[in-house]
Amino acid sequence: MKKHKPARASKGFTLIEAMMAMVILAVAASGILVSFAAAASVQTEAQRRIIASRLAADKIEHLASLDFAVLESVYVGKTVTESAGMLTDSTGSLITGNAYAGLSRTVSCEYVTVAGVKLIWMTVDVTYHGTPAAHLSTLIGDKYKH
């Protein structure tokens, strides 16, 4: 009878074992990285919507502070659009910065009569490269007439 030599003990990984471990690690890492990329995209969109909401609120605040007659003559029945580089805050100061690139703001006003009182229905829309980002509306009345 022949005696078999005992198999020698393995002192490391074979090349195939190492490659399989690297493939498994790469698949697991790619799953994690995809979720980080998606989270970054969602965060960017949320920041853009916050900025758009502030732009809309600033414009409504500015217009609400104007005299009713000025609103009637300048805005009622018209649509006024401000693009990046022309955007202003509630004090009328020009807004600059990379965060505002691609944003535009449109103001439209029309008359509304409620219980015999003439009001202005003001709508401010903010878009990012043509995609809606914020929409705010309010009613404004003549504070000196009533």
Phi, psi and omega in degrees: 000140181271141175264132177275143175286137178297141178296138182283146182290139179284132181252005181189191180266149172279167181299320180294319178297318179295319180293320178296320178297321179293321179295315179298316178297320180294319179296317179295317181294322181293326177296320179290317181294325178297319180293324177294320179295318178295319179296320179296321179294317179295320180296318179298317179296320179296317178297320179296319179292325176296314179297318180297319178296320177295320177298317180294315180295320177300318182293318178297318178299316180296313182292325179294335180279347181282159176294143182303321181296324178293317178301316181299315186284327186264323191247328186295130179081004181235161173240122182247125181243135174243128178261173177305138184094343178242359183290139178234157177270189185293343178267355181093001179283143180294134179263128179233166177129154181295333181296339183260359179295134178088352180268143172221155186230133180238132179244130173226142182225144176213157179283145174221137177248124179236118179052041178081002180257129179277122180236166175247124176268112184254132178234132177239123177244135176242132179238155174242110184049043176086352179266128181303133180238331179203149180214117178231143178224152176203161174258138178233132179245165177282107185291345181262351184268335187241000000 
